[in-house]
Amino acid sequence: MIGTVREVAPEVDANALLAGAQFIDAFRVDVGAAAVNAREACTRMVLHGPRWIDALLRLRNILVRPFGLKSSGEGEPAPGGMIGLFPVVDETPERLVAGFDDHHLDFRIVVDVSGNAASRQVTSTTLVRTHNLLGRTYLALIMPFHKLVVRNMMGRIVAPAR
């Protein structure tokens, strides 16, 4: 059904994207005949979200600063530029890979567009590899919010906020 976001089994090569990832999940939304590529889907997900997600990200940046963790927009320039706070590390029209490596954890967001002109699907896959206790603690703290945030962001692909 168009616009319904559902959790699905991840269909990516985790070792090629983030070897040693300890966490991986995926969500899919049917977008019907919408002519959307991976960058457009990711942009709608990230930049057209509700204010409560922006507030959570601002809170996250404040809380992690004392631990020396990266916050929005920090780090090396990304080869594909930035979409919101996510550096784009690889991109084709059908797949966009964003994310970064930090001393506590590494993460990737993979946005895949599949299907034909009459029936397209967008899948967002999240992969995380932790490095230490801080990374494992951080992951445990954000997990209660992760699925809610991703589901909401995926819904924005079909009906971006105005």
C-alpha positions in Angstrom: 0.0 0.0 0.0 1.4 3.4 -1.0 2.8 5.4 1.9 2.8 2.5 4.4 6.2 2.1 6.1 7.1 -1.4 7.2 10.1 -3.1 8.7 11.7 -5.6 6.3 14.6 -7.9 6.4 17.8 -6.0 5.3 18.8 -6.9 1.8 22.3 -5.3 1.6 25.8 -6.6 1.7 26.6 -5.5 5.2 30.3 -6.5 5.0 30.8 -4.4 1.9 29.0 -1.4 3.4 30.3 -1.6 7.0 32.3 -4.7 7.9 31.6 -5.9 11.4 28.3 -4.1 11.8 26.6 -5.3 15.0 23.3 -3.6 14.3 21.3 -3.6 11.0 17.7 -2.9 10.3 15.6 -1.8 7.3 12.4 -0.1 6.5 10.5 0.1 3.2 7.8 2.3 1.8 5.9 1.9 -1.5 5.9 5.2 -3.4 3.8 4.1 -6.4 4.7 5.8 -9.7 6.6 8.6 -8.0 9.7 9.4 -10.0 12.2 9.5 -7.2 15.9 8.7 -7.1 17.9 7.8 -4.0 19.2 11.4 -3.4 15.7 12.8 -3.6 14.3 10.1 -1.3 17.1 10.7 1.2 16.6 14.5 1.0 12.9 14.1 1.7 13.6 11.8 4.6 16.2 14.1 6.2 15.3 17.6 5.4 11.5 17.5 5.6 11.0 16.0 9.0 9.0 17.2 11.9 10.4 19.6 14.4 10.5 17.0 17.2 13.2 15.1 15.3 15.2 18.3 14.9 14.8 18.9 18.6 16.1 15.4 19.4 19.1 15.9 17.1 19.9 19.2 18.8 19.7 17.5 22.2 21.9 14.7 21.0 24.6 17.2 19.9 24.5 19.0 23.2 24.7 15.7 25.2 27.6 14.2 23.1 29.8 17.3 23.0 31.5 16.6 26.4 32.4 13.1 25.2 34.2 14.4 22.1 31.8 12.9 19.7 31.0 14.4 16.3 28.0 16.6 16.0 26.1 17.8 13.0 28.4 18.9 10.1 31.7 18.0 11.7 34.4 16.0 10.2 36.0 15.6 6.7 34.3 16.9 3.6 32.1 14.2 2.1 32.7 13.2 -1.5 29.0 13.5 -2.3 28.4 16.5 -0.2 26.0 16.6 2.8 22.3 15.8 3.1 21.3 17.4 6.4 23.9 16.3 8.9 24.8 13.1 6.9 27.9 13.0 4.7 27.2 11.2 1.4 30.0 8.6 0.8 28.7 6.9 -2.3 25.9 7.4 -4.7 24.1 6.2 -7.8 20.5 7.0 -8.9 19.3 3.8 -7.2 21.4 3.9 -4.1 22.8 6.5 -1.7 25.1 5.6 1.1 25.6 8.2 3.9 27.3 8.1 7.3 30.6 8.6 9.0 33.1 7.0 11.3 33.8 8.2 14.8 35.8 6.9 17.7 32.8 5.5 19.5 30.9 4.0 16.5 30.6 4.0 12.7 27.2 4.1 10.9 25.8 4.0 7.5 22.4 4.8 6.1 21.7 3.2 2.8 18.7 4.4 0.7 17.7 2.1 -2.2 15.1 2.8 -4.8 13.8 -0.3 -6.6 10.8 -1.4 -8.8 9.6 -0.1 -12.1 8.0 3.1 -13.3 4.5 2.0 -12.1 5.5 0.6 -8.7 8.6 1.9 -6.9 9.8 1.1 -3.4 12.3 2.9 -1.2 14.2 1.0 1.4 16.3 2.7 4.2 18.8 0.4 5.9 20.8 1.5 9.0 24.1 -0.2 9.9 26.1 0.5 13.1 29.5 -0.8 14.3 30.4 0.1 17.8 34.0 0.4 19.0 33.8 0.7 22.7 31.6 1.0 25.8 30.7 4.6 24.9 29.5 3.4 21.4 27.5 0.5 22.9 25.9 2.8 25.5 25.1 5.4 22.9 23.5 2.8 20.6 21.4 1.5 23.6 20.2 5.0 24.4 19.1 5.9 20.9 17.4 2.6 20.1 14.1 3.4 21.8 13.8 6.4 19.4 15.4 4.9 16.2 12.4 3.0 14.8 10.0 5.8 15.5 12.3 8.4 13.9 13.0 6.2 10.8 9.4 5.3 10.2 8.5 9.0 10.4 11.3 10.0 8.1 10.4 7.3 5.6 6.8 8.6 5.5 8.2 11.9 4.3 9.3 10.3 1.0 5.7 10.0 -0.1 4.3 13.1 1.5 7.1 15.6 2.3 6.3 18.3 4.8 5.5 21.7 3.3 
